[in-house]
């Protein structure tokens, strides 16, 4: 007589080893009609109020920067594409956001 063997025990899933996310603070300035949505790791998504993604601003470490002055890198979404166009690096958050806003 054949007896059914017990089903093999399912392995217990182990939690994935994840790097803790570095929280991104609110963007230091704002512009009318534009939102800078904090993502992670010093990156903000720049959108219109209705949700259209215009581009991104990244906080960067620049060895040329004097002291602890932050630097920002802006990039804009290409029209009808998911390609990013680099716009430059800025010492001022206002300039970085305006570069994305004005494209």
C-alpha positions as CSV (number, residue, x, y, z in Angstrom):
1,X,0.0,0.0,0.0
2,X,1.3,3.4,-0.9
3,X,1.3,6.1,1.7
4,X,1.6,9.8,0.9
5,X,4.8,11.3,2.1
6,X,4.4,14.6,4.0
7,X,4.8,17.7,2.0
8,X,8.3,19.3,2.4
9,X,8.3,22.2,4.8
10,X,8.3,25.5,3.1
11,X,11.4,27.5,3.9
12,X,10.9,30.6,6.1
13,X,11.5,33.7,4.0
14,X,14.3,35.8,5.3
15,X,14.0,39.5,5.3
16,X,15.9,41.1,2.4
17,X,19.0,42.9,3.4
18,X,18.2,46.5,2.4
19,X,20.2,49.6,2.8
20,X,18.4,52.0,5.0
21,X,16.8,54.7,3.0
22,X,18.3,58.1,3.5
23,X,15.4,60.5,4.1
24,X,15.2,63.5,1.9
25,X,14.0,66.7,3.6
26,X,11.4,69.0,2.1
27,X,13.0,71.2,-0.7
28,X,14.4,74.4,0.8
29,X,12.3,76.7,-1.4
30,X,9.0,76.7,-3.3
31,X,7.7,78.2,-6.5
32,X,4.1,78.9,-7.4
33,X,2.6,76.1,-9.5
34,X,5.5,73.8,-8.9
35,X,6.1,71.0,-6.4
36,X,9.4,69.4,-5.4
37,X,8.4,66.0,-4.0
38,X,11.1,64.4,-1.8
39,X,12.1,60.9,-3.0
40,X,15.2,59.5,-1.2
41,X,18.9,59.9,-1.1
42,X,18.8,63.7,-1.7
43,X,16.6,63.6,-4.8
44,X,13.4,65.6,-5.5
45,X,10.9,65.1,-8.3
46,X,9.8,68.4,-9.7
47,X,6.2,68.4,-10.9
48,X,3.5,70.9,-11.9
49,X,0.6,71.1,-9.5
50,X,-1.5,68.9,-11.8
51,X,1.1,66.2,-11.6
52,X,3.2,66.5,-14.8
53,X,6.8,65.5,-14.1
54,X,9.1,68.2,-15.3
55,X,12.4,66.7,-14.0
56,X,14.6,66.1,-11.0
57,X,16.9,68.0,-8.6
58,X,19.6,66.1,-6.8
59,X,21.7,67.2,-3.8
60,X,25.3,66.4,-4.6
61,X,28.5,66.3,-2.7
62,X,31.1,68.4,-4.5
63,X,34.7,68.4,-3.3
64,X,35.1,71.8,-4.8
65,X,32.4,73.3,-2.6
66,X,33.6,75.6,0.1
67,X,32.7,74.4,3.6
68,X,29.4,72.7,3.9
69,X,27.6,74.6,1.1
70,X,25.2,72.3,-0.6
71,X,25.2,71.9,-4.4
72,X,22.3,70.8,-6.6
73,X,22.2,69.1,-10.0
74,X,19.1,69.6,-12.2
75,X,17.8,67.5,-15.1
76,X,14.7,67.9,-17.2
77,X,12.5,65.3,-18.8
78,X,12.6,65.4,-22.6
79,X,9.2,66.1,-24.2
80,X,7.3,62.9,-25.0
81,X,10.2,60.7,-23.7
82,X,11.6,59.3,-20.5
83,X,15.0,60.6,-21.3
84,X,16.6,63.1,-18.9
85,X,18.5,66.2,-20.2
86,X,21.1,67.5,-17.8
87,X,20.7,71.2,-17.0
88,X,23.7,71.8,-14.8
89,X,25.0,72.2,-11.3
90,X,23.9,75.0,-9.0
91,X,25.0,76.4,-5.6
92,X,21.5,77.8,-5.0
93,X,18.4,75.7,-4.6
94,X,16.3,78.5,-6.3
95,X,18.5,78.3,-9.4
96,X,18.3,74.5,-9.6
97,X,14.5,74.5,-9.3
98,X,14.1,77.4,-11.8
99,X,16.3,75.5,-14.3
100,X,13.9,72.6,-14.2
101,X,10.8,74.8,-14.2
102,X,11.9,77.0,-17.1
103,X,13.7,74.1,-19.0
